[in-house]
Amino acid sequence: NCGYWAGVMLSPESGRRVAAMITGKMDPATNPLRVSRYREGVVTAGGSLLRGHH
């Protein structure tokens, strides 16, 4: 499991977040995947593991 630690470590939280979105427990205003973000013009800077390493 040395190469796939992220899947093992992040899966439980991902499941909780998806369940919260589906059941309506997540506040739509804080949902980063909300459809209205396009209409609102929400822009977030993407991250990169290679940033600063040219």
N, C-alpha and C positions, 0 to 999 in steps of 0.2 A: 504494500500500500504506500510505498514511498513516493510514487509519481502522481498519485491522485488524492492527496491529502485535502485539497480544497473541496472536492465533491463530498467527502466524508464530513468535513468540518462545517461546511456551509449548508448542507442539505436540510438539517432540522430547522434552521432559521428561515430558509427559503420556503419551506412547507408552512411554517407559521404565518409568514407574510402573505402567501397566496391564499391561505384559508381566511385570513382577516379581510383581504380584498373581496373574496367571494361572498362572505357572510355579512359584509357591510360594517364590520367592526373597525376597519381602518378609515380614518377621516379622509374623505376625498381630497381635501386641500393639501394633505401631506403625502398623498400617494404619488410617487415619482413616475408611475406608469399610466396616469390618468389621461384619457383621450383629449380632454380640454386643454392640456398643456400646449398643444399646437396653436389653438385659437388665442391662448393667453400670451403666446410668444415667449414661453419659458425656455431659456437657453442655459445649459450647464456645460462647463468646460470638461472635456473628457480627460481622463488620466491616462498615463502611459508608464509602463515599467521602464521604458527607455528614455524618458524625459531627461534631458540634460546630458545624455550620453551619445554624442554624435560620432 
